[in-house]
Amino acid sequence: MNILLVEDQDDSRHALSRLIAMRGHKVTQVASAEEAERALATESFPFLILDWVLPGKSGVDLCRALRARHDGDEMFILLVTAKADHADLEMALEAGANDYLTKPIDLALLNVRLAVAERQIRDLTERNQARVALQQSARTLTDILENTTDGFFVLDYAWRFTYVNPQAERLFGRARKELLGGELWQKFPELRNTPFEENYRQVMANQTPVEFEACEPNGTPRWFEVHAYPSGGGVSAFFRDVTERKRAEDDRLTKGKIESLGTLAGGIAHDLNNILTVISGNIGLAQLEAASEEKNLLACLAKASQGAQEAAHMSSQLLTFSKGGSPVKKVVRMSELLAKSAHFSLHGSNLRAEMDIPPDLWTTEVDFAQIEQVINALMINAREATPAGGAVDISARNVELEKKPGALLPGGRYVKVAIADHGDGVPSDIATKIFDPYFTTKPLSSGLGLSISFSIVKKHGGMLHLEQSSASGAVFSFYLPATRAEPAVIKSMGNGPGMASPLQRILVMDDEEGIRELTSQLLNTLGYEVTAVTDGVEAINTYERAMRRGENFQAVILDATIRGGMGGLATIARLRNIDPSVVAIICSGYSDEAALAEFLQYGFRGALPKPFTRRDLADALQRACMS
């Protein structure tokens, strides 16, 4: 295939040309739009690759100019841009580009784009040949038109239907005998003042073809790709339903947005959790050092500690909100979780929670913070549904589901939680969309609360759904697998140094100096002797030297992520080769770190998410040595 490449940067042009030529294509290289126009005047190029930014006329302007030519619809145009803004990409498509590629160019993505272009150029060539043949001899191609998968119709100069093929009948939802002889605007008055009318009239007035996409104005939104062209003083048009393709494109954009948010949130949450670890830990140390009679000081420290815990909760929500991280599960009592979450969510509002929870409610194994976020999202919905105030009914029940083919949940024991408001209910026309990402009816809402909640519950092996909706309110319910285990009871740890402990020597690895110092101080107050190192290599060497001296470490605490060095996962693998019985705890500021949720599979005995307190540290060590 003959390809025209327009790129003003020499290195980029030559590199891109070599990549394209590897697929067996002939590439003609030019450095400006003006050179491209001169090349097009002497040679045919079915495929053009245009850089957005060029000296003189831009790639977008060149794209518009090419589409305005009589043969403009016979070219496949791929715009290459360093811009990733959604509005800019829409501008490129509106200018007539068939597709776009963002810089820096990914080779795999380039190959995909080229493969798509090759197929579309073949389709476009075949379609153009078919249209020419149709104009020359409509009778001989009647059979083709009758069996094509595209809808096709012909209008005369007075906008009357003179031909409608079977696929057009199906897409219109009208019989051809009903349409033939009728005027387009009388049969379809809803098309007035829409892109359909604008483009059809442009074809009629200018006698030039137009290709466009537009959404039908009424009923269930359907998108159509239309190629209209002048024919015998009227207009002929091929069209096809591209609703699924548009939906897939929207889903890809949505996924890209969520992934971008996740990357940003992950970095922010990690750094914030490190800072909060230092804050929370030093507050705990200050509480130990403060004299018992300093009640005002202790009260201030308690409030600061509570504030740090709330900030840690928000940090966890930030990551889960954008990525739906893997749950770090513990056995909890749902009654306690519901009570705490409801109180937090309704604080400062004019709503009250009416709780209906049996005393024998089963326990569940969940990520406390994530399920708290689900409850908070549902409570926010209830608050917005009842701005005048009142009550929100919160109930929980033990349920046993039978095994049934095709059931949404496998058979077993579940805890069912229902949250009911007394608002106006969820309109039936949007009830199927409320869990879609970015869907919202509120101008200041992100539209991610329910979709992330749905994802969280699903990751826990449960289900969230709108159970009931009427004019008297809506009921959202979610199911979580029940467990027969009881919440772990951790023995009370002493408040002063020198306390008795089965562990004596602890190795701590973290690349943050503040975290190393704080963890060492906290462990010292718990009666441990601590050695702190900065990365995995130093941790392995220190551990091995201690073994040779017979001064084994009873436990190691390894940070999962070490900037520029060996992290916790690689370190535990090496340590287990040295000492298969090593007691290791994984520590991370990324709350969606897989090793936190499934630490046993990675060779750890316990997990310690950042930020952590003295209590969290003591509990993690006790659990690890008991396992």
WOPEFEN-V224293 format. One record per residue. RES is the residue in one letter. SS is DSSP state (2 for helix, 1 for strand, 0 for the rest). BURIAL is 1 if it has 24 or more other ideal C-beta (glycine too) atoms within 12 Angstrom, else 0. D_FIRST is the distance of its C-alpha to the first C-alpha in whole Angstrom. Layout:
BEGIN
res=RES ss=SS burial=BURIAL d_first=D_FIRST
res=RES ss=SS burial=BURIAL d_first=D_FIRST
END
This chain:
BEGIN
res=M ss=0 burial=1 d_first=0
res=N ss=1 burial=0 d_first=4
res=I ss=1 burial=1 d_first=6
res=L ss=1 burial=1 d_first=10
res=L ss=1 burial=1 d_first=12
res=V ss=1 burial=1 d_first=16
res=E ss=0 burial=1 d_first=19
res=D ss=0 burial=1 d_first=22
res=Q ss=0 burial=1 d_first=23
res=D ss=2 burial=0 d_first=22
res=D ss=2 burial=0 d_first=23
res=S ss=2 burial=1 d_first=21
res=R ss=2 burial=1 d_first=18
res=H ss=2 burial=0 d_first=18
res=A ss=2 burial=0 d_first=18
res=L ss=2 burial=1 d_first=16
res=S ss=2 burial=1 d_first=13
res=R ss=2 burial=0 d_first=14
res=L ss=2 burial=1 d_first=14
res=I ss=2 burial=1 d_first=10
res=A ss=2 burial=0 d_first=10
res=M ss=0 burial=0 d_first=12
res=R ss=0 burial=0 d_first=10
res=G ss=0 burial=0 d_first=8
res=H ss=0 burial=1 d_first=5
res=K ss=1 burial=0 d_first=6
res=V ss=1 burial=1 d_first=8
res=T ss=1 burial=1 d_first=11
res=Q ss=1 burial=1 d_first=14
res=V ss=1 burial=1 d_first=17
res=A ss=0 burial=1 d_first=20
res=S ss=0 burial=1 d_first=21
res=A ss=2 burial=1 d_first=21
res=E ss=2 burial=0 d_first=22
res=E ss=2 burial=1 d_first=20
res=A ss=2 burial=1 d_first=17
res=E ss=2 burial=1 d_first=19
res=R ss=2 burial=0 d_first=19
res=A ss=2 burial=1 d_first=16
res=L ss=2 burial=1 d_first=15
res=A ss=2 burial=0 d_first=18
res=T ss=2 burial=0 d_first=16
res=E ss=0 burial=0 d_first=13
res=S ss=0 burial=0 d_first=10
res=F ss=0 burial=1 d_first=8
res=P ss=0 burial=1 d_first=8
res=F ss=1 burial=1 d_first=8
res=L ss=1 burial=1 d_first=11
res=I ss=1 burial=1 d_first=13
res=L ss=1 burial=1 d_first=16
res=D ss=1 burial=1 d_first=20
res=W ss=0 burial=1 d_first=23
res=V ss=0 burial=1 d_first=25
res=L ss=0 burial=1 d_first=24
res=P ss=0 burial=0 d_first=27
res=G ss=0 burial=0 d_first=28
res=K ss=0 burial=1 d_first=26
res=S ss=0 burial=1 d_first=25
res=G ss=2 burial=1 d_first=21
res=V ss=2 burial=1 d_first=23
res=D ss=2 burial=1 d_first=24
res=L ss=2 burial=1 d_first=21
res=C ss=2 burial=1 d_first=20
res=R ss=2 burial=1 d_first=23
res=A ss=2 burial=1 d_first=22
res=L ss=2 burial=1 d_first=19
res=R ss=2 burial=1 d_first=20
res=A ss=0 burial=0 d_first=23
res=R ss=0 burial=0 d_first=21
res=H ss=0 burial=0 d_first=21
res=D ss=0 burial=0 d_first=17
res=G ss=2 burial=1 d_first=17
res=D ss=2 burial=1 d_first=17
res=E ss=2 burial=1 d_first=14
res=M ss=0 burial=1 d_first=12
res=F ss=1 burial=1 d_first=12
res=I ss=1 burial=1 d_first=14
res=L ss=1 burial=1 d_first=15
res=L ss=1 burial=1 d_first=18
res=V ss=1 burial=1 d_first=19
res=T ss=1 burial=1 d_first=23
res=A ss=0 burial=0 d_first=26
res=K ss=0 burial=0 d_first=28
res=A ss=0 burial=0 d_first=29
res=D ss=0 burial=0 d_first=31
res=H ss=2 burial=0 d_first=31
res=A ss=2 burial=0 d_first=32
res=D ss=2 burial=0 d_first=29
res=L ss=2 burial=1 d_first=26
res=E ss=2 burial=0 d_first=27
res=M ss=2 burial=0 d_first=27
res=A ss=2 burial=1 d_first=24
res=L ss=2 burial=1 d_first=23
res=E ss=2 burial=0 d_first=26
res=A ss=0 burial=1 d_first=24
res=G ss=0 burial=1 d_first=21
res=A ss=0 burial=1 d_first=19
res=N ss=0 burial=1 d_first=17
res=D ss=1 burial=1 d_first=18
res=Y ss=1 burial=1 d_first=19
res=L ss=1 burial=1 d_first=19
res=T ss=1 burial=1 d_first=23
res=K ss=0 burial=0 d_first=24
res=P ss=0 burial=0 d_first=25
res=I ss=0 burial=1 d_first=21
res=D ss=0 burial=0 d_first=22
res=L ss=2 burial=0 d_first=19
res=A ss=2 burial=0 d_first=20
res=L ss=2 burial=0 d_first=19
res=L ss=2 burial=1 d_first=16
res=N ss=2 burial=0 d_first=15
res=V ss=2 burial=0 d_first=16
res=R ss=2 burial=1 d_first=15
res=L ss=2 burial=1 d_first=11
res=A ss=2 burial=0 d_first=12
res=V ss=2 burial=0 d_first=14
res=A ss=2 burial=1 d_first=11
res=E ss=2 burial=1 d_first=8
res=R ss=2 burial=0 d_first=12
res=Q ss=2 burial=1 d_first=13
res=I ss=2 burial=1 d_first=10
res=R ss=2 burial=0 d_first=10
res=D ss=2 burial=1 d_first=14
res=L ss=2 burial=1 d_first=14
res=T ss=2 burial=0 d_first=12
res=E ss=2 burial=0 d_first=15
res=R ss=2 burial=1 d_first=18
res=N ss=2 burial=1 d_first=17
res=Q ss=2 burial=0 d_first=17
res=A ss=2 burial=1 d_first=20
res=R ss=2 burial=1 d_first=22
res=V ss=2 burial=0 d_first=22
res=A ss=2 burial=0 d_first=23
res=L ss=2 burial=1 d_first=26
res=Q ss=2 burial=0 d_first=27
res=Q ss=2 burial=0 d_first=27
res=S ss=0 burial=0 d_first=29
res=A ss=0 burial=1 d_first=30
res=R ss=0 burial=0 d_first=33
res=T ss=0 burial=0 d_first=31
res=L ss=0 burial=0 d_first=28
res=T ss=2 burial=0 d_first=31
res=D ss=2 burial=0 d_first=31
res=I ss=2 burial=1 d_first=27
res=L ss=2 burial=1 d_first=29
res=E ss=2 burial=0 d_first=32
res=N ss=2 burial=0 d_first=30
res=T ss=0 burial=1 d_first=27
res=T ss=0 burial=0 d_first=27
res=D ss=0 burial=1 d_first=26
res=G ss=1 burial=1 d_first=29
res=F ss=1 burial=1 d_first=30
res=F ss=1 burial=1 d_first=32
res=V ss=1 burial=1 d_first=33
res=L ss=1 burial=1 d_first=36
res=D ss=0 burial=0 d_first=38
res=Y ss=0 burial=0 d_first=39
res=A ss=0 burial=0 d_first=42
res=W ss=0 burial=1 d_first=40
res=R ss=1 burial=0 d_first=41
res=F ss=1 burial=1 d_first=39
res=T ss=1 burial=1 d_first=38
res=Y ss=1 burial=1 d_first=36
res=V ss=1 burial=1 d_first=35
res=N ss=0 burial=1 d_first=33
res=P ss=2 burial=0 d_first=35
res=Q ss=2 burial=1 d_first=32
res=A ss=2 burial=1 d_first=33
res=E ss=2 burial=0 d_first=37
res=R ss=2 burial=0 d_first=36
res=L ss=2 burial=1 d_first=35
res=F ss=2 burial=1 d_first=37
res=G ss=0 burial=0 d_first=40
res=R ss=0 burial=0 d_first=42
res=A ss=0 burial=0 d_first=42
res=R ss=2 burial=1 d_first=41
res=K ss=2 burial=0 d_first=44
res=E ss=2 burial=0 d_first=45
res=L ss=2 burial=1 d_first=42
res=L ss=0 burial=1 d_first=42
res=G ss=0 burial=0 d_first=44
res=G ss=0 burial=1 d_first=44
res=E ss=1 burial=0 d_first=43
res=L ss=2 burial=1 d_first=41
res=W ss=2 burial=0 d_first=43
res=Q ss=2 burial=0 d_first=46
res=K ss=2 burial=1 d_first=44
res=F ss=0 burial=1 d_first=42
res=P ss=2 burial=0 d_first=44
res=E ss=2 burial=0 d_first=43
res=L ss=2 burial=1 d_first=40
res=R ss=0 burial=0 d_first=42
res=N ss=0 burial=0 d_first=41
res=T ss=0 burial=0 d_first=38
res=P ss=2 burial=1 d_first=34
res=F ss=2 burial=1 d_first=34
res=E ss=2 burial=1 d_first=36
res=E ss=2 burial=0 d_first=35
res=N ss=2 burial=1 d_first=32
res=Y ss=2 burial=1 d_first=33
res=R ss=2 burial=1 d_first=35
res=Q ss=2 burial=0 d_first=33
res=V ss=2 burial=1 d_first=31
res=M ss=2 burial=1 d_first=34
res=A ss=2 burial=0 d_first=35
res=N ss=2 burial=0 d_first=32
res=Q ss=0 burial=0 d_first=30
res=T ss=0 burial=0 d_first=27
res=P ss=0 burial=1 d_first=25
res=V ss=1 burial=1 d_first=25
res=E ss=1 burial=1 d_first=23
res=F ss=1 burial=1 d_first=26
res=E ss=1 burial=1 d_first=27
res=A ss=1 burial=1 d_first=31
res=C ss=1 burial=1 d_first=34
res=E ss=0 burial=1 d_first=36
res=P ss=0 burial=0 d_first=40
res=N ss=0 burial=0 d_first=42
res=G ss=0 burial=0 d_first=43
res=T ss=0 burial=0 d_first=41
res=P ss=0 burial=0 d_first=38
res=R ss=0 burial=1 d_first=35
res=W ss=1 burial=1 d_first=31
res=F ss=1 burial=1 d_first=29
res=E ss=1 burial=1 d_first=26
res=V ss=1 burial=1 d_first=26
res=H ss=1 burial=1 d_first=24
res=A ss=1 burial=1 d_first=27
res=Y ss=1 burial=1 d_first=27
res=P ss=1 burial=1 d_first=29
res=S ss=1 burial=1 d_first=30
res=G ss=0 burial=0 d_first=33
res=G ss=0 burial=0 d_first=35
res=G ss=1 burial=1 d_first=35
res=V ss=1 burial=1 d_first=32
res=S ss=1 burial=1 d_first=30
res=A ss=1 burial=1 d_first=28
res=F ss=1 burial=1 d_first=26
res=F ss=1 burial=1 d_first=27
res=R ss=1 burial=1 d_first=27
res=D ss=1 burial=1 d_first=29
res=V ss=0 burial=1 d_first=27
res=T ss=2 burial=0 d_first=31
res=E ss=2 burial=0 d_first=30
res=R ss=2 burial=0 d_first=26
res=K ss=2 burial=0 d_first=28
res=R ss=2 burial=0 d_first=31
res=A ss=2 burial=0 d_first=29
res=E ss=2 burial=0 d_first=27
res=D ss=2 burial=0 d_first=31
res=D ss=2 burial=0 d_first=32
res=R ss=2 burial=0 d_first=29
res=L ss=2 burial=0 d_first=31
res=T ss=2 burial=0 d_first=34
res=K ss=2 burial=0 d_first=34
res=G ss=2 burial=0 d_first=32
res=K ss=2 burial=0 d_first=35
res=I ss=2 burial=1 d_first=37
res=E ss=2 burial=0 d_first=36
res=S ss=2 burial=0 d_first=36
res=L ss=2 burial=1 d_first=40
res=G ss=2 burial=1 d_first=40
res=T ss=2 burial=0 d_first=39
res=L ss=2 burial=0 d_first=41
res=A ss=2 burial=1 d_first=44
res=G ss=2 burial=1 d_first=44
res=G ss=2 burial=0 d_first=45
res=I ss=2 burial=1 d_first=47
res=A ss=2 burial=1 d_first=49
res=H ss=2 burial=1 d_first=49
res=D ss=2 burial=1 d_first=51
res=L ss=2 burial=1 d_first=53
res=N ss=2 burial=1 d_first=55
res=N ss=2 burial=1 d_first=55
res=I ss=2 burial=1 d_first=57
res=L ss=2 burial=1 d_first=59
res=T ss=2 burial=1 d_first=60
res=V ss=2 burial=1 d_first=62
res=I ss=2 burial=1 d_first=63
res=S ss=2 burial=1 d_first=65
res=G ss=2 burial=1 d_first=66
res=N ss=2 burial=1 d_first=68
res=I ss=2 burial=1 d_first=69
res=G ss=2 burial=1 d_first=70
res=L ss=2 burial=1 d_first=72
res=A ss=2 burial=1 d_first=74
res=Q ss=2 burial=1 d_first=75
res=L ss=2 burial=1 d_first=77
res=E ss=2 burial=0 d_first=78
res=A ss=0 burial=0 d_first=80
res=A ss=0 burial=0 d_first=83
res=S ss=0 burial=0 d_first=84
res=E ss=0 burial=0 d_first=86
res=E ss=0 burial=0 d_first=83
res=K ss=2 burial=0 d_first=83
res=N ss=2 burial=0 d_first=81
res=L ss=2 burial=0 d_first=79
res=L ss=2 burial=0 d_first=78
res=A ss=2 burial=0 d_first=77
res=C ss=2 burial=0 d_first=75
res=L ss=2 burial=1 d_first=73
res=A ss=2 burial=0 d_first=73
res=K ss=2 burial=0 d_first=71
res=A ss=2 burial=0 d_first=69
res=S ss=2 burial=1 d_first=68
res=Q ss=2 burial=0 d_first=67
res=G ss=2 burial=0 d_first=65
res=A ss=2 burial=1 d_first=63
res=Q ss=2 burial=1 d_first=62
res=E ss=2 burial=0 d_first=61
res=A ss=2 burial=1 d_first=59
res=A ss=2 burial=1 d_first=57
res=H ss=2 burial=1 d_first=57
res=M ss=2 burial=1 d_first=55
res=S ss=2 burial=1 d_first=53
res=S ss=2 burial=1 d_first=52
res=Q ss=2 burial=1 d_first=51
res=L ss=2 burial=1 d_first=49
res=L ss=2 burial=1 d_first=47
res=T ss=2 burial=1 d_first=47
res=F ss=2 burial=1 d_first=47
res=S ss=2 burial=1 d_first=43
res=K ss=2 burial=1 d_first=42
res=G ss=0 burial=1 d_first=45
res=G ss=0 burial=1 d_first=46
res=S ss=0 burial=1 d_first=47
res=P ss=0 burial=1 d_first=51
res=V ss=0 burial=1 d_first=54
res=K ss=0 burial=1 d_first=56
res=K ss=1 burial=1 d_first=60
res=V ss=1 burial=1 d_first=63
res=V ss=1 burial=1 d_first=64
res=R ss=1 burial=1 d_first=66
res=M ss=2 burial=1 d_first=65
res=S ss=2 burial=1 d_first=68
res=E ss=2 burial=0 d_first=68
res=L ss=2 burial=1 d_first=64
res=L ss=2 burial=1 d_first=64
res=A ss=2 burial=1 d_first=68
res=K ss=2 burial=1 d_first=66
res=S ss=2 burial=1 d_first=63
res=A ss=2 burial=1 d_first=65
res=H ss=2 burial=0 d_first=67
res=F ss=2 burial=1 d_first=64
res=S ss=2 burial=1 d_first=62
res=L ss=2 burial=1 d_first=65
res=H ss=0 burial=0 d_first=67
res=G ss=0 burial=0 d_first=67
res=S ss=0 burial=0 d_first=66
res=N ss=0 burial=0 d_first=69
res=L ss=1 burial=1 d_first=68
res=R ss=1 burial=0 d_first=70
res=A ss=1 burial=1 d_first=69
res=E ss=1 burial=0 d_first=71
res=M ss=1 burial=1 d_first=70
res=D ss=1 burial=0 d_first=71
res=I ss=1 burial=1 d_first=70
res=P ss=0 burial=0 d_first=72
res=P ss=0 burial=0 d_first=74
res=D ss=0 burial=0 d_first=73
res=L ss=0 burial=1 d_first=69
res=W ss=0 burial=1 d_first=67
res=T ss=1 burial=1 d_first=65
res=T ss=1 burial=1 d_first=62
res=E ss=1 burial=1 d_first=59
res=V ss=1 burial=1 d_first=57
res=D ss=0 burial=1 d_first=56
res=F ss=2 burial=1 d_first=58
res=A ss=2 burial=1 d_first=57
res=Q ss=2 burial=1 d_first=54
res=I ss=2 burial=1 d_first=56
res=E ss=2 burial=1 d_first=58
res=Q ss=2 burial=1 d_first=55
res=V ss=2 burial=1 d_first=54
res=I ss=2 burial=1 d_first=58
res=N ss=2 burial=1 d_first=57
res=A ss=2 burial=1 d_first=54
res=L ss=2 burial=1 d_first=56
res=M ss=2 burial=1 d_first=59
res=I ss=2 burial=1 d_first=57
res=N ss=2 burial=1 d_first=56
res=A ss=2 burial=1 d_first=60
res=R ss=2 burial=1 d_first=61
res=E ss=2 burial=1 d_first=58
res=A ss=2 burial=1 d_first=59
res=T ss=0 burial=1 d_first=63
res=P ss=0 burial=0 d_first=64
res=A ss=0 burial=0 d_first=67
res=G ss=0 burial=0 d_first=68
res=G ss=1 burial=0 d_first=70
res=A ss=1 burial=1 d_first=69
res=V ss=1 burial=1 d_first=66
res=D ss=1 burial=1 d_first=67
res=I ss=1 burial=1 d_first=66
res=S ss=1 burial=1 d_first=66
res=A ss=1 burial=1 d_first=66
res=R ss=1 burial=1 d_first=66
res=N ss=1 burial=1 d_first=66
res=V ss=1 burial=1 d_first=64
res=E ss=1 burial=0 d_first=63
res=L ss=1 burial=0 d_first=60
res=E ss=0 burial=0 d_first=60
res=K ss=0 burial=0 d_first=58
res=K ss=0 burial=0 d_first=56
res=P ss=0 burial=0 d_first=52
res=G ss=0 burial=0 d_first=50
res=A ss=0 burial=0 d_first=52
res=L ss=0 burial=0 d_first=50
res=L ss=0 burial=1 d_first=53
res=P ss=0 burial=0 d_first=54
res=G ss=0 burial=0 d_first=58
res=G ss=1 burial=0 d_first=60
res=R ss=1 burial=1 d_first=62
res=Y ss=1 burial=1 d_first=61
res=V ss=1 burial=1 d_first=62
res=K ss=1 burial=1 d_first=61
res=V ss=1 burial=1 d_first=61
res=A ss=1 burial=1 d_first=61
res=I ss=1 burial=1 d_first=61
res=A ss=1 burial=1 d_first=63
res=D ss=0 burial=1 d_first=63
res=H ss=0 burial=1 d_first=65
res=G ss=0 burial=1 d_first=62
res=D ss=0 burial=0 d_first=61
res=G ss=0 burial=1 d_first=58
res=V ss=0 burial=1 d_first=55
res=P ss=0 burial=0 d_first=53
res=S ss=0 burial=0 d_first=52
res=D ss=0 burial=0 d_first=49
res=I ss=0 burial=0 d_first=48
res=A ss=0 burial=0 d_first=49
res=T ss=0 burial=0 d_first=46
res=K ss=0 burial=0 d_first=44
res=I ss=0 burial=1 d_first=47
res=F ss=0 burial=1 d_first=45
res=D ss=0 burial=0 d_first=42
res=P ss=0 burial=1 d_first=41
res=Y ss=0 burial=1 d_first=41
res=F ss=0 burial=0 d_first=43
res=T ss=0 burial=0 d_first=46
res=T ss=0 burial=0 d_first=49
res=K ss=0 burial=0 d_first=50
res=P ss=0 burial=0 d_first=49
res=L ss=0 burial=0 d_first=50
res=S ss=0 burial=0 d_first=49
res=S ss=0 burial=0 d_first=46
res=G ss=0 burial=1 d_first=45
res=L ss=0 burial=1 d_first=45
res=G ss=2 burial=1 d_first=49
res=L ss=2 burial=1 d_first=49
res=S ss=2 burial=1 d_first=45
res=I ss=2 burial=1 d_first=46
res=S ss=2 burial=1 d_first=49
res=F ss=2 burial=1 d_first=48
res=S ss=2 burial=1 d_first=46
res=I ss=2 burial=1 d_first=49
res=V ss=2 burial=1 d_first=51
res=K ss=2 burial=1 d_first=48
res=K ss=2 burial=1 d_first=48
res=H ss=0 burial=1 d_first=52
res=G ss=0 burial=1 d_first=51
res=G ss=0 burial=1 d_first=53
res=M ss=1 burial=1 d_first=52
res=L ss=1 burial=1 d_first=52
res=H ss=1 burial=1 d_first=52
res=L ss=1 burial=1 d_first=54
res=E ss=1 burial=1 d_first=57
res=Q ss=1 burial=0 d_first=58
res=S ss=1 burial=1 d_first=58
res=S ss=1 burial=0 d_first=61
res=A ss=0 burial=0 d_first=62
res=S ss=0 burial=0 d_first=65
res=G ss=1 burial=1 d_first=62
res=A ss=1 burial=1 d_first=59
res=V ss=1 burial=1 d_first=60
res=F ss=1 burial=1 d_first=57
res=S ss=1 burial=1 d_first=57
res=F ss=1 burial=1 d_first=56
res=Y ss=1 burial=1 d_first=57
res=L ss=1 burial=1 d_first=57
res=P ss=1 burial=1 d_first=58
res=A ss=1 burial=1 d_first=62
res=T ss=1 burial=1 d_first=63
res=R ss=0 burial=0 d_first=66
res=A ss=0 burial=0 d_first=66
res=E ss=0 burial=0 d_first=68
res=P ss=0 burial=0 d_first=67
res=A ss=0 burial=0 d_first=68
res=V ss=0 burial=0 d_first=71
res=I ss=0 burial=0 d_first=71
res=K ss=0 burial=0 d_first=75
res=S ss=0 burial=0 d_first=76
res=M ss=0 burial=1 d_first=75
res=G ss=0 burial=0 d_first=78
res=N ss=0 burial=0 d_first=78
res=G ss=0 burial=0 d_first=79
res=P ss=0 burial=0 d_first=78
res=G ss=0 burial=0 d_first=80
res=M ss=0 burial=0 d_first=79
res=A ss=0 burial=0 d_first=79
res=S ss=0 burial=1 d_first=76
res=P ss=0 burial=0 d_first=75
res=L ss=0 burial=1 d_first=72
res=Q ss=0 burial=0 d_first=73
res=R ss=1 burial=1 d_first=70
res=I ss=1 burial=1 d_first=67
res=L ss=1 burial=1 d_first=64
res=V ss=1 burial=1 d_first=61
res=M ss=1 burial=1 d_first=58
res=D ss=0 burial=1 d_first=56
res=D ss=0 burial=1 d_first=54
res=E ss=0 burial=1 d_first=56
res=E ss=2 burial=0 d_first=60
res=G ss=2 burial=1 d_first=61
res=I ss=2 burial=1 d_first=60
res=R ss=2 burial=1 d_first=61
res=E ss=2 burial=0 d_first=65
res=L ss=2 burial=1 d_first=65
res=T ss=2 burial=1 d_first=64
res=S ss=2 burial=1 d_first=67
res=Q ss=2 burial=1 d_first=70
res=L ss=2 burial=1 d_first=69
res=L ss=2 burial=1 d_first=69
res=N ss=2 burial=1 d_first=72
res=T ss=2 burial=1 d_first=74
res=L ss=0 burial=1 d_first=73
res=G ss=0 burial=1 d_first=75
res=Y ss=0 burial=1 d_first=72
res=E ss=1 burial=0 d_first=72
res=V ss=1 burial=1 d_first=68
res=T ss=1 burial=1 d_first=66
res=A ss=1 burial=1 d_first=63
res=V ss=1 burial=1 d_first=60
res=T ss=0 burial=1 d_first=57
res=D ss=0 burial=1 d_first=54
res=G ss=2 burial=1 d_first=53
res=V ss=2 burial=0 d_first=54
res=E ss=2 burial=1 d_first=57
res=A ss=2 burial=1 d_first=58
res=I ss=2 burial=1 d_first=58
res=N ss=2 burial=0 d_first=60
res=T ss=2 burial=1 d_first=63
res=Y ss=2 burial=1 d_first=63
res=E ss=2 burial=0 d_first=63
res=R ss=2 burial=0 d_first=66
res=A ss=2 burial=1 d_first=68
res=M ss=2 burial=0 d_first=68
res=R ss=2 burial=0 d_first=69
res=R ss=0 burial=0 d_first=72
res=G ss=0 burial=0 d_first=72
res=E ss=0 burial=0 d_first=72
res=N ss=0 burial=1 d_first=69
res=F ss=0 burial=1 d_first=67
res=Q ss=0 burial=1 d_first=68
res=A ss=1 burial=1 d_first=65
res=V ss=1 burial=1 d_first=62
res=I ss=1 burial=1 d_first=60
res=L ss=1 burial=1 d_first=56
res=D ss=1 burial=1 d_first=54
res=A ss=0 burial=1 d_first=50
res=T ss=0 burial=1 d_first=48
res=I ss=0 burial=1 d_first=49
res=R ss=0 burial=0 d_first=47
res=G ss=0 burial=0 d_first=46
res=G ss=0 burial=0 d_first=48
res=M ss=0 burial=1 d_first=49
res=G ss=0 burial=1 d_first=49
res=G ss=2 burial=1 d_first=51
res=L ss=2 burial=1 d_first=49
res=A ss=2 burial=1 d_first=49
res=T ss=2 burial=1 d_first=52
res=I ss=2 burial=1 d_first=54
res=A ss=2 burial=0 d_first=52
res=R ss=2 burial=1 d_first=54
res=L ss=2 burial=1 d_first=57
res=R ss=2 burial=0 d_first=57
res=N ss=2 burial=0 d_first=57
res=I ss=2 burial=1 d_first=60
res=D ss=0 burial=1 d_first=62
res=P ss=0 burial=0 d_first=61
res=S ss=0 burial=0 d_first=63
res=V ss=0 burial=1 d_first=62
res=V ss=0 burial=1 d_first=63
res=A ss=1 burial=1 d_first=60
res=I ss=1 burial=1 d_first=59
res=I ss=1 burial=1 d_first=55
res=C ss=1 burial=1 d_first=55
res=S ss=1 burial=1 d_first=52
res=G ss=0 burial=1 d_first=52
res=Y ss=0 burial=1 d_first=49
res=S ss=0 burial=1 d_first=50
res=D ss=0 burial=1 d_first=47
res=E ss=0 burial=1 d_first=47
res=A ss=2 burial=0 d_first=47
res=A ss=2 burial=1 d_first=50
res=L ss=2 burial=1 d_first=52
res=A ss=2 burial=1 d_first=52
res=E ss=0 burial=0 d_first=52
res=F ss=2 burial=1 d_first=53
res=L ss=2 burial=0 d_first=55
res=Q ss=2 burial=0 d_first=52
res=Y ss=2 burial=1 d_first=51
res=G ss=0 burial=1 d_first=55
res=F ss=0 burial=1 d_first=56
res=R ss=0 burial=1 d_first=60
res=G ss=1 burial=1 d_first=59
res=A ss=1 burial=1 d_first=57
res=L ss=1 burial=1 d_first=58
res=P ss=1 burial=1 d_first=56
res=K ss=0 burial=1 d_first=56
res=P ss=0 burial=1 d_first=58
res=F ss=0 burial=1 d_first=61
res=T ss=0 burial=1 d_first=65
res=R ss=2 burial=1 d_first=68
res=R ss=2 burial=1 d_first=68
res=D ss=2 burial=1 d_first=65
res=L ss=2 burial=1 d_first=65
res=A ss=2 burial=1 d_first=68
res=D ss=2 burial=1 d_first=67
res=A ss=2 burial=1 d_first=64
res=L ss=2 burial=1 d_first=66
res=Q ss=2 burial=1 d_first=69
res=R ss=2 burial=1 d_first=66
res=A ss=2 burial=1 d_first=64
res=C ss=2 burial=1 d_first=67
res=M ss=2 burial=0 d_first=68
res=S ss=0 burial=0 d_first=65
END
